[in-house]
Amino acid sequence: PIITFLIVRILLDDKNEANKILAKLQRFWLSLSLALYKKSFTWPYLKCVHLSKVEAFLFEIQEEICGSHQWGRSLAYRVILQGY
């Protein structure tokens, strides 16, 4: 819903859901390539990952890129360092 609103500026019919989106909207930014980013307190922008790609993404960071097989907070920190 956030991406839809940022592209076509149309909210959902349900007023409660529309208000939730409007409240969250200031924390998000849509790039020219239609990638969604969220503003962070510690980093400028974090790229949002679709739920269907999260498992593969975490596996890639844990096994391939970082290679140290970290879990928990260490893995979360590595994800943030990668800009996600």
C-alpha positions as CSV (number, residue, x, y, z in Angstrom):
1,P,0.0,0.0,0.0
2,I,2.9,2.4,0.7
3,I,4.4,1.9,-2.7
4,T,1.0,2.2,-4.4
5,F,0.4,5.5,-2.6
6,L,3.8,6.9,-3.5
7,I,3.3,6.0,-7.2
8,V,-0.3,6.9,-7.9
9,R,-1.3,8.8,-4.7
10,I,-4.4,6.7,-4.0
11,L,-5.2,5.5,-0.5
12,L,-7.2,2.4,0.5
13,D,-11.0,2.8,1.1
14,D,-10.7,1.7,4.7
15,K,-10.1,4.9,6.7
16,N,-8.2,3.2,9.5
17,E,-5.7,1.6,7.1
18,A,-5.4,4.8,5.1
19,N,-4.5,6.7,8.4
20,K,-1.9,4.0,9.2
21,I,-0.3,4.5,5.8
22,L,-0.3,8.2,6.1
23,A,1.3,8.0,9.6
24,K,4.1,5.8,8.3
25,L,4.6,7.6,5.0
26,Q,7.1,10.2,6.1
27,R,9.6,7.5,7.0
28,F,9.6,6.0,3.4
29,W,11.1,7.1,0.1
30,L,10.7,5.7,-3.3
31,S,13.7,5.9,-5.7
32,L,13.5,6.5,-9.4
33,S,14.0,2.7,-10.0
34,L,10.9,2.1,-7.7
35,A,12.9,0.7,-4.9
36,L,11.4,1.4,-1.4
37,Y,13.7,2.8,1.3
38,K,13.0,3.5,4.9
39,K,14.6,6.4,6.8
40,S,16.6,5.2,9.8
41,F,18.0,6.9,13.0
42,T,21.4,5.4,12.6
43,W,21.7,5.1,8.7
44,P,20.5,7.5,6.0
45,Y,18.2,5.0,4.2
46,L,17.6,1.3,4.5
47,K,16.4,-0.6,1.4
48,C,13.2,-2.5,2.0
49,V,13.1,-6.2,0.9
50,H,9.9,-8.0,-0.2
51,L,8.9,-10.8,2.2
52,S,9.3,-13.4,-0.5
53,K,13.0,-12.5,-0.9
54,V,13.9,-12.2,2.8
55,E,15.0,-15.8,3.4
56,A,17.2,-15.9,0.3
57,F,18.6,-12.5,1.2
58,L,19.5,-13.6,4.8
59,F,21.0,-16.8,3.5
60,E,23.2,-14.9,1.0
61,I,24.5,-12.5,3.7
62,Q,25.1,-15.3,6.2
63,E,26.7,-17.9,3.9
64,E,28.1,-16.0,0.9
65,I,28.9,-12.4,1.5
66,C,30.0,-12.4,5.2
67,G,30.9,-16.0,5.3
68,S,31.2,-16.2,9.1
69,H,27.8,-18.0,9.7
70,Q,26.6,-15.4,12.2
71,W,23.1,-15.4,13.8
72,G,21.0,-13.1,15.8
73,R,22.2,-9.6,16.5
74,S,25.4,-10.1,14.5
75,L,23.5,-11.1,11.4
76,A,21.1,-8.2,11.9
77,Y,24.1,-5.8,12.1
78,R,25.5,-7.3,8.9
79,V,22.2,-6.8,7.1
80,I,22.2,-3.1,8.2
81,L,25.8,-2.7,7.1
82,Q,24.7,-4.0,3.6
83,G,22.1,-1.1,3.5
84,Y,18.9,-3.2,4.1
